[in-house]
Amino acid sequence: MKIKTPLILSLMLLLPACGQTPLIHAGADEITVSSEPSGASIYVMGKKITETPAVIDLSAVYPVIYAQELQSDYGRITLKHEACEDRIITVSSGMMSNGLKAKLDCVTAKEPQVALPAPMAKPVAQRLQELQALKDKGLLSEEEYQTIRNRILDSL
């Protein structure tokens, strides 16, 4: 009878390994944290500890001793990223085994619009000379020449 008990215990420990479901989660004292976009600052108990992606020690998230004013931070991870809203996440048991994957709500930066300088208005005399040169080269008909000439003169 004494031999059977260790044998049964050994089999109980090996059985989950065959099914790839361990009794004790490897790395149960850590949590993997990633974010989209990556590079977010990770704050635990009010202090920045690293940036995503990272592996965090759960003892930092659930400290045994902490200041009373940090009560609201207990068990939570805060992610901060430039141009994104801060994200406060309460760590759950599922996150301990699957990791924390957070999508941050970010403002997409618009490309700066470059203001083009207003074209320098050429003097009327120069514009009329250029118009005459186009007509002389045969690039404008008499009708087109007169229409554009009238527009130039109307802009005075």
Phi, psi and omega per residue, in radians:
M1 nan -0.653 -3.118
K2 -1.177 -0.520 -3.133
I3 -1.315 -0.582 -3.093
K4 -1.186 -0.618 -3.094
T5 -1.087 -0.883 3.094
P6 -1.092 -0.612 3.130
L7 -1.136 -0.744 3.122
I8 -1.144 -0.738 3.115
L9 -1.112 -0.704 3.113
S10 -1.100 -0.755 3.124
L11 -1.136 -0.637 3.123
M12 -1.126 -0.626 3.130
L13 -1.322 -0.571 3.140
L14 -1.380 -0.541 -3.091
L15 -0.970 -0.862 3.112
P16 -1.101 -0.551 3.134
A17 -1.118 -0.589 3.100
C18 -1.153 -0.635 3.132
G19 -1.567 0.077 -3.137
Q20 1.058 0.539 3.070
T21 -2.154 1.616 -3.076
P22 -1.204 2.618 3.081
L23 -1.216 -0.657 -3.136
I24 -2.009 2.210 -3.110
H25 -1.219 2.206 3.085
A26 -1.212 2.363 -3.133
G27 1.265 0.501 -3.099
A28 -1.155 -0.202 3.132
D29 -1.691 0.189 -3.134
E30 -2.336 2.794 3.043
I31 -2.385 2.340 3.097
T32 -1.519 2.267 -3.105
V33 -2.127 2.182 3.054
S34 -2.329 2.771 -3.132
S35 -2.505 2.757 3.014
E36 -2.139 1.948 0.050
P37 -1.315 2.735 3.125
S38 -1.328 2.974 -3.135
G39 1.551 0.209 3.111
A40 -1.293 2.485 3.084
S41 -1.307 2.356 3.139
I42 -1.812 2.129 3.108
Y43 -1.953 2.306 3.083
V44 -2.275 2.254 -3.111
M45 0.898 0.714 3.051
G46 1.409 0.022 -3.114
K47 -2.098 2.435 3.067
K48 -1.300 2.253 -3.133
I49 -1.985 -0.507 3.123
T50 -3.024 -2.889 3.094
E51 -2.253 2.709 -3.139
T52 -1.302 2.594 -0.089
P53 -1.356 2.600 -3.108
A54 -2.778 2.889 3.022
V55 -1.999 2.177 -3.047
I56 -1.900 2.426 3.059
D57 -1.339 2.194 -3.100
L58 -1.123 -0.372 3.103
S59 -1.165 -0.385 3.058
A60 -1.320 -0.598 -3.134
V61 -1.355 -0.631 -3.136
Y62 -2.108 1.182 -3.116
P63 -1.224 2.627 3.119
V64 -1.254 -0.698 -3.124
I65 -2.153 2.321 3.099
Y66 -2.717 2.814 -3.138
A67 -1.238 2.509 -3.105
Q68 -0.982 -0.636 -3.119
E69 -1.201 -0.199 3.106
L70 -1.690 0.182 -3.122
Q71 -0.941 -0.715 -3.101
S72 -1.223 -0.310 3.128
D73 -1.591 -0.154 -3.071
Y74 -1.114 2.199 3.116
G75 1.330 0.251 -3.098
R76 -2.190 2.628 3.048
I77 -2.101 2.320 3.091
T78 -1.919 2.271 3.096
L79 -1.914 2.289 3.124
K80 -2.252 2.350 3.125
H81 -2.499 2.504 3.135
E82 -0.988 2.341 3.130
A83 1.174 0.290 3.093
C84 -2.186 2.697 3.055
E85 -1.295 2.483 3.074
D86 -1.075 2.487 3.138
R87 -2.151 2.086 3.119
I88 -1.819 2.159 -3.055
I89 -2.182 2.226 3.039
T90 -1.451 2.201 -3.093
V91 -1.262 2.258 3.120
S92 -1.947 2.939 3.141
S93 -1.127 -0.574 3.095
G94 -1.109 -0.620 3.115
M95 -1.209 -0.512 -3.140
M96 -1.145 -0.588 -3.137
S97 -1.644 -0.580 -3.077
N98 -1.766 -0.228 -3.089
G99 1.543 2.897 3.135
L100 -1.861 2.095 3.109
K101 -2.118 1.865 -3.044
A102 -1.953 2.334 3.016
K103 -1.756 2.084 -3.094
L104 -1.528 2.580 3.119
D105 -1.562 1.803 -3.053
C106 -1.989 2.603 3.048
V107 -1.503 2.179 3.114
T108 -1.341 2.265 -3.110
A109 -1.294 2.253 3.079
K110 -1.429 2.529 3.108
E111 -1.190 2.368 -3.141
P112 -1.105 2.347 3.117
Q113 -1.581 2.169 -3.123
V114 -1.531 2.166 3.122
A115 -1.365 2.104 3.110
L116 -1.408 2.423 3.121
P117 -1.144 2.510 3.110
A118 -1.107 2.382 -3.132
P119 -1.073 2.424 3.135
M120 -1.209 2.187 3.119
A121 -1.246 2.181 3.114
K122 -1.316 2.601 3.086
P123 -1.033 2.590 -3.081
V124 -0.988 -0.726 -3.112
A125 -1.067 -0.719 -3.140
Q126 -1.175 -0.704 3.137
R127 -1.118 -0.729 3.129
L128 -1.156 -0.643 3.102
Q129 -1.139 -0.736 3.125
E130 -1.132 -0.688 3.112
L131 -1.099 -0.753 3.125
Q132 -1.107 -0.656 3.140
A133 -1.142 -0.690 3.098
L134 -1.113 -0.684 3.135
K135 -1.190 -0.732 -3.123
D136 -1.115 -0.549 3.126
K137 -1.412 -0.083 3.118
G138 1.444 0.281 -3.136
L139 -1.487 -0.273 3.112
L140 -2.227 2.481 3.039
S141 -1.400 2.948 3.120
E142 -1.061 -0.693 -3.140
E143 -1.128 -0.792 3.114
E144 -1.104 -0.723 3.133
Y145 -1.025 -0.821 -3.097
Q146 -1.153 -0.693 -3.135
T147 -1.086 -0.850 -3.110
I148 -1.202 -0.688 3.128
R149 -1.049 -0.738 3.128
N150 -1.133 -0.680 3.105
R151 -1.099 -0.730 3.124
I152 -1.109 -0.790 -3.123
L153 -1.193 -0.552 3.110
D154 -1.238 -0.388 -3.123
S155 -1.329 -0.099 3.133
L156 -1.254 nan nan
